[in-house]
Amino acid sequence: MRHLIITLTLILLTACSMSGFKPPTSNYYWTLPGLKDMNFKGLEAHYKRKKDMTECGIDPFVGDSTVTSKRICMQEKGWVYKKIED
């Protein structure tokens, strides 16, 4: 019985430490004001966002940065960090 409890505890600890708990999804996103007026074709806006984020040192897949200088870099390029409206 004791071995069973130890084994189950180790399995639980391993599962939790291997990405068992994930952070909540971000409620904010980067947008470019006047995007509809810029006449981007297809995925050009997406590629521009990815390029600008990479240049500023922000991971394009995460899209969030806690470093202020990285956020200022994106804002200097014209991007706005907006909250998703429900």
Summary of the structure (lengths in Angstrom):
residues: 86
radius of gyration: 20.2
end to end distance: 50.1
largest distance: 68.6
contacts: 161
relative contact order: 0.16
helix: 49%
strand: 9%
